[in-house]
Structures are given as structure tokens and as C-alpha cells.
Amino acid sequence: FNDRCVSVSGRCGHACESPRANNRPLKYCNADGYIDHQYLVNKIHIQYNRATPVFLFAYVLLFGFAVKTLMLCPGIFSPYKRCVFYSSDLTEQLRYILVVGVTGGGDEGKGTMIRNTIGMVSGLPPECRCRYTVCNNEEGHRLEMITCWEKFCAVLAAIPSDSGQYENNLRNF
């Protein structure tokens, strides 16, 4: 039918009552402007969402969610392996090591910032003999990112540093 027919009551609107340009009546309308009852009542074929495209769509959504979850959880993969030729003597000649991470403007959230910051902190070389500094350059100057950074630093400050084992405790964290 067309959009001007009220199919619930069976009464057609102006489209059924007025002659068309070629004077042919509409297919389902009577001369009185009513739709025959047999065209209004029929068995409805029930459709289910148990189709392959729906399942594929759901699996893609679940896979994307899993990937996003894994990307926001650093440290669950194999640990970072140092170069075979690394020695703590290499850091003795340095005054400090500065690691800078940049957080973009409005497109990166707190989870991304924390993930990147944890990655920068975990780059601390074993038995480092110079100062190791992590600098997070937050280009958006967003207050929630500054708060997030302060909370992360408070967690790092709470790591026990008993008997000079701070670096190992930090790596285990």
C-alpha cells in the first residue's frame, strides 16, 4: 500500500477515492475506498536474528572489545627483553635518562594515558646507575589528565623501597 492508507481500519485515504491520472483504481482498494479484509489479515512470518551475518557482526563487536581491553592493560604480555649487549655500566656514564611520552589533545582518554605512562615507567633499565625520569607531555592541558598523572605518581610513591629494591619492586608492579 502507500503511506496514505490506514491499514489497521481498512480505510484508504484520499489515494483510494480519487481517480488517478490514467483512471485506474489502486490495486487493493474497493470502489468505496476500503481495503478488502483478506489483504489486511494474514499469517505473519516470524523472523529471527539467528542468521550468519548477525553472528558475524556480534563476533566482530566482541573481538573489538577484547582488543580494546587488552590494549588498555599493559604488562599482560611477555616482558620486554633487553638488548643482549646491555650492561648497567652503560648507564654509569649518563647523568640521566629522560623518557618523554606525548598524550594527544582530545582524542586520547585517561586509559590510553595510563597505558603509555606505565609503558614509559616499565622501560627503567635494570640496575640503572643514573637518574631515570619519565615526562608525560599532555598537549591538551586537561585537568582530568593532570589528576590522573598525580594519582599514578602517588601509587608509585607507595611502592616499598626496602633495602634498595625499589627498582625490582617497581618492575614487579
N, C-alpha and C positions, 0 to 999 in steps of 0.2 A: 504494500500500500504506500501511499505517500504520507508526508509528515502532517497533513491537514486532516487526516482521518482519525476519529476517536474509535479505536478498535475495541475498547472494553465494552462500550454500549452497543456497538454495531452501527452507529450512525456516522455517515460520512459528512464532511463539512461541505463547503462551497464547491469543492472539486468534483463531487459526485452529481450535484444538482445542475450545474451549468454545463451547457454543451461545449465541447472542445472545438478547436479550430476546424477539425475535419468531421465534426458532428458524430464522433464515435463515443459511446459511453465507456467509462472506465471498466476494467476487467471484472472486478469483484463487486461492483455497486449495482443495486436494483434500480428500477425506474423511480422508486420512491426516495432514493437517497440512502438506503440502508445496505449494509453488508450482510450477505447470507450467513446464517449461523454456522454452517458447516465449515466455513473458512476461518471462523474465529476460534472454534474449539477443536482441538486435536491433541494427540499424544505428544508430549514434549520429550525429545531425545536428550537424556541427561549426558552432559559432557563432564569428563573428569580431567584433572591435571596430571594424570599418570601417563604422561607421554614423554618420549625420549628428549625432546627439546627442553621441556620443563626440568627434567632431572639434570640435564647438562648445564642449564642455567644455574640451578641450585648448587651443583658441584663447583662451578666456576666461582660463585659467590663465596662458598665455604673455603675454597682454595685461596682466594684473595684475602680473606680474613685471616687464614692461617699464616700466610706470608707476611701480612702486616703485623701480626702478633710476634712472629719470630724476629722481624726487623727491629722491633721496639725492645727486644730483650737481648742485650749483648751478653756475651760470655757463656752462651749455652752451646757454642760450637767448640771445636778443638782450640786449645790455647795458641796464641801467637808464638811462632818459633823464631828465635833469634838467628841471626846470621851465624854460620859455623865459625867464622873468624872473630866473633865478638869476644872481647875481654874487658873486664872492668877497668883495666889500665887505660883503655882508650878514653874513658870519661875523666880520668885524672888530669888531663891536660886542659880541660874545659873549665870555664868559670861557671857556666850554667847551660842548661838545655831548655829552650823555650818552645813549647808546642802551642800553636795557635789554631783554634777552631772557629769557623765563621758560621753563625746562625743567620739565615736569611731573614728578610723582612716579615711579611705577614703569612707566608706560605708554609712555614715550619712551626710545628707546635712544640709543647713542652716535652713530649715523649721523644721527639727527634733530638731536641737539645740535650736531654739527659743521656740518650744513647751515644751521641757524639762526645759528650763530656766524659762518660765512662770509658769510651774508647781512647780518648786522649790520656786519661789518668793511667789506664792499663798499659800504655806504652812505656812506662817507667822501666828503664833498663835494670837488670839485676845487679846489685852491689854498685849502684851508681855513686861515683865519688865527687859529683858536682851537684849544684842545685838543679832541681827539675821543676820547671814552672809550667803550669797549664793556664793559658789565657783564652777565654771564650769571648770572641768579638761578636756581640749581639747587635746587629745593624739596625734592628727595628726599635731599639730603646724601649722595649715593652716592660712594664712593671712586673708582670707575672713571670717573665723570664729572669729578671733580677732576683725575685723572690725564690724561684726555683734554684738558681745558682747558689744563693745563700743557704738554702736548706741542704743542698748537696754538700757544700763545704762544711756545714755543721755535722753531717753524717761522717765525713772524712775525719773531722777533728775528734770524733768519738771513737775512732778505731784505736784500740790499745797499742801503746808503743813500748811495751815492756821489754826490757833487756835488748834494746836496739833492733827489734824485729819488726819495726813499723812497715818497712818495705814489703816484707813477706806477708804481713797481715793485710796490707793494702792490696797486694796481688790476689790473695785468697778471697778478699771481699769482692 
